[in-house]
Amino acid sequence: MAEKRERLFFLQRPPGSGYFAGHTEDVPKGLAKNYKNLGYARPATPVLPDDLPGRDELIAAGVESVDELKDMSKKELEALDGIGKAKAGKIVDYFTEDAE
């Protein structure tokens, strides 16, 4: 029987591991529990649209859901690594166009 695994999003690199911050990995259940308890990772729930501008940068910054994203101001988006003013504007426009 295959070992049960859990998909985690890594907030930081656990010492001595091959997992890296900003990456999503399938981890054995027992190890996943330890990483979550120690604050290295959280359950991965990326539900951002594939065509969303800045999707990879948003996920790397820990923004993984549309609800989370819609709660952020343009200024908060601009402050994220790899986003900036232009990409933040495209993200805002992406959701504004959807609403029309």
C-alpha positions in Angstrom: 0.0 0.0 0.0 1.3 3.5 -0.9 2.2 5.8 1.9 -0.4 8.6 2.4 0.8 12.0 1.5 -0.4 15.6 1.9 0.1 18.5 -0.4 1.9 21.4 1.4 2.8 24.9 0.5 6.2 25.7 2.1 6.5 29.1 3.8 10.2 28.5 4.6 12.7 25.8 4.0 12.9 23.2 6.7 16.5 22.7 7.8 18.2 19.7 6.2 15.3 19.0 3.8 14.9 19.2 0.0 11.8 21.4 0.3 12.0 25.1 -0.5 10.0 28.2 0.4 7.4 29.1 -2.2 7.1 25.5 -3.5 4.2 23.1 -3.3 5.1 19.5 -2.6 3.4 16.2 -1.7 4.9 15.2 1.6 4.4 12.0 3.7 1.6 12.5 6.2 3.7 12.3 9.4 6.3 14.6 8.1 3.6 17.0 6.8 2.1 17.2 10.3 5.5 18.1 11.8 6.2 20.8 9.1 2.8 22.4 9.7 3.2 22.3 13.5 6.7 24.0 13.2 5.4 26.6 10.9 7.4 25.6 7.8 4.4 24.8 5.7 0.6 24.9 5.4 -1.9 22.9 3.4 -1.7 23.9 -0.2 -4.9 25.2 -1.7 -3.9 27.1 -4.8 -7.1 28.0 -6.6 -5.9 31.0 -8.5 -6.8 31.0 -12.2 -4.0 29.7 -14.5 -4.2 32.9 -16.7 -4.1 35.3 -13.8 -1.2 37.9 -14.2 1.4 37.4 -11.6 0.0 34.0 -10.5 3.4 32.4 -9.7 4.6 35.5 -7.8 1.3 35.5 -5.8 1.6 31.9 -4.9 5.2 32.3 -3.9 4.1 35.2 -1.6 1.5 32.9 0.0 -1.6 34.3 -1.8 -3.4 31.2 -3.0 -7.1 31.9 -3.3 -9.2 34.4 -5.2 -10.9 35.4 -1.9 -7.6 36.2 -0.3 -6.6 38.2 -3.4 -9.8 40.2 -3.6 -9.4 41.2 0.0 -6.0 42.9 -0.9 -5.7 46.5 -1.9 -3.7 47.5 -5.0 -1.1 49.0 -2.7 -0.8 45.6 -0.8 -0.4 43.8 -4.1 2.4 46.3 -5.2 4.3 45.5 -2.0 4.6 41.8 -2.9 7.9 40.5 -4.4 7.7 40.4 -8.1 4.4 42.2 -8.5 5.0 46.0 -8.6 2.6 48.7 -9.9 2.1 47.4 -13.5 1.4 43.8 -12.6 -0.8 44.9 -9.6 -2.8 47.0 -12.1 -3.2 44.0 -14.4 -4.4 41.8 -11.5 -7.0 44.5 -10.5 -8.1 44.7 -14.2 -8.4 41.0 -14.4 -11.1 40.9 -11.7 -12.7 44.1 -12.9 -13.2 42.7 -16.4 -14.7 39.5 -14.9 -17.3 41.5 -13.0 -18.5 43.3 -16.1 
